[in-house]
Amino acid sequence: QVQLVESGGGSVQTGGSLTLSCSASTNIQSNNFMGWYRQAPGSQGTQREPVASIRVGSTYYRNSVEGRFTISRDYAQNVVSMQIDNLKSEDTATYYCHAIKAGVDWWGQGTQVTVSS
């Protein structure tokens, strides 16, 4: 069982910044990805889109956030963080921490990010 606890969401104006953090309750191996997905308001079903993820030797960003989002990971503390700069209205979503352990996907409860003009 892996618990992922997110923090750092909130409401900001366009162009603002936020930092999201996620702490895992157990060790996530460094060669397994930890990262973030998001689900925009009003999206159907469970259409979470991958935002950014990281493991030793590899980092992924979706095209629309590259250059504005920076993901980092403390492998010893099992914490993944994401600095979000130059926020846009289309970044408004619930952001979910994600980790893979023993071949299983684990999810946090989600933290809301709302961007307003």
PyMOL commands that set and color helices and strands:
alter all, ss='L'
color gray80, all
select helices_A, chain A and resi 63-65+89-91
alter helices_A, ss='H'
color red, helices_A
select strands_A, chain A and resi 4-7+10-13+18-24+34-39+49-55+58-61+69-74+79-84+93-101+104-107+111-116
alter strands_A, ss='S'
color yellow, strands_A
deselect
rebuild
show_as cartoon
